[in-house]
Amino acid sequence: MLQAMIATAPGKLILTGEYAVLDGAPAIVVAIDRRAIARRGTALATSPFLLAVADELAASDPAAAELARHVTVDTSALYDGECKLGLGSSAAATVAATACAGVAPDRIYPIALAAHARAQGLRGARGSGADVAAAVHGGTIAFEAGAVRRLRWPAELLLVPFFTGVAADTATLVARVMAVRSADVTAALAAIAEASQAAEAALDVQAFARAGAAIDQLARATRIDLVPACVVAARHALARLGGTAKTTGAGGGDVGVAVLPATVDATEVGRLLIEVGCQPLRLCVEAAGVDTRPAP
């Protein structure tokens, strides 16, 4: 009898480098403590991401490909009811499914990366793979052109994720931004890349404020609403506490983050976020990446 297995993989937040990461710039990404859970079953998979895993494995490992076709994945922890939060549910599902199919640990990342890009490409944007990397490795990483550098989230920095109240379609936003190529857009992408490099060198409030300003610049250059009004309001409200706020990932909605000195009162931060229309989320940086264990 085939052993019953469970594999889990964390969601993510892309904190800096958004959009510019598609051109090879570094991005700072954190895994978060909500996970996709994959199980071996008998029903055929229907998700394009799970089917893409099977397709990637078909030539090199037919047995694993067959297992992948019968994996089910629960990503409900990465949603708020039916509402998408933008926590990388598809990447976490792809990584968890790859592990659950019995793929060797050192092959999970390349297989999941290729599978996720294949499925995303059908929607018009293959993505950078930063979300897949976070789901595999966990913790805080710098992601650049497929390479991963491990970072340490500083104890003196408080990270408070919040929901903007609006779900965003990442693939559509990325396609729209990438279609607008002008001198102003090029300059904005360069500013995003430089801010992300600065953040890798020093994870502090100033670096995240610079990264937020760079996204504002891209929004103006493309004339696309990448920065919700509540994020702008949160930035102004948190300035009095020595903090800042910015979008994550493609922006346009989903999850934003407040970044402040760890000495501030987290309750006060939550109150200020709620007052400007943001919904604080109970999310923490997750040190562990993908894991696999026998089902109980």
WOCORMO-V391581 format. One record per pair of residues at least 4 apart in sequence whose ideal C-beta (glycine too) atoms are under 6 Angstrom apart, sorted by sequence separation. I is the first residue (numbers start at 0). J is the second residue. If there is no record, write none. Layout:
i: [I,I]
j: [J,J]
//
This chain:
i: [13,16,20,56,87,102,106,107,108,111,115,116,132,136,180,198,226,233,246,259,19,44,79,97,102,119,120,142,179,201,237,272,20,44,119,56,57,119,140,141,218,237,247,272,16,56,102,198,218,16,77,98,116,140,141,197,234,246,247,16,97,132,234,269,53,56,77,136,139,215,233,244,15,13,14,97,129,139,244,53,74,97,230,13,52,53,132,194,242,243,112,115,194,230,242,11,12,94,242,74,93,11,12,112,194,240,241,72,111,226,237,9,10,49,93,9,93,191,10,72,190,240,44,72,9,43,90,225,230,44,70,190,225,7,8,108,41,107,7,40,70,187,187,6,40,211,214,5,37,38,67,187,66,211,4,37,66,208,236,184,207,35,36,63,183,63,204,35,63,204,233,236,90,94,48,90,94,34,179,233,33,87,91,232,33,48,52,90,233,48,52,176,124,229,49,123,229,122,175,229,124,153,124,123,207,204,55,35,35,37,55,141,37,55,35,37,52,51,163,51,163,10,51,48,47,10,11,173,10,172,172,169,10,8,83,82,167,167,8,166,167,8,165,7,6,163,6,162,163,6,160,161,4,160,158,159,28,157,26,30,157,28,21,155,20,30,30,20,159,29,161,28,27,28,13,25,26,161,162,161,25,161,162,11,161,160,23,11,160,9,8,9,152,137,138,137,137,137,136,135,135,18,85,24,85,19,26,85,25,84,24,27,19,19,25,16,15,15,98,98,15,94,17,13,12,13,31,32,32,31,29,30,9,8,7,6,5,5,4,3]
j: [17,20,24,60,91,106,110,111,112,115,119,120,136,140,184,202,230,237,250,263,24,49,84,102,107,124,125,147,184,206,242,277,26,50,125,63,64,126,147,148,225,244,254,279,24,64,110,206,226,25,86,107,125,149,150,206,243,255,256,26,107,142,244,279,64,67,88,147,150,226,244,255,27,26,27,110,142,152,257,67,88,111,244,28,67,68,147,209,257,258,128,131,210,246,258,28,29,111,259,92,111,30,31,131,213,259,260,92,131,246,257,30,31,70,114,31,115,213,33,95,213,263,68,96,34,68,115,250,255,70,96,216,251,34,35,135,69,135,36,69,99,216,217,37,71,243,246,38,70,71,100,220,100,245,39,72,101,243,271,220,243,72,73,100,220,101,242,74,102,243,272,275,130,134,89,131,135,76,221,275,76,130,134,275,77,92,96,134,277,93,97,221,170,275,96,170,276,170,223,277,173,202,174,174,258,258,110,91,92,95,113,199,96,114,95,99,114,114,227,117,229,77,118,118,118,86,87,249,87,249,251,249,91,91,166,166,251,252,94,252,253,95,252,95,95,252,98,254,255,99,254,255,99,256,256,257,129,259,129,133,261,133,127,261,127,137,138,129,268,139,272,140,141,142,129,141,142,277,278,278,143,279,280,130,280,280,144,133,282,134,134,137,284,285,286,286,287,288,288,288,289,176,248,192,253,188,195,254,195,254,195,198,191,192,199,195,195,198,289,291,210,289,248,247,247,248,282,283,285,285,284,285,285,289,290,291,292,294,294,294]
//
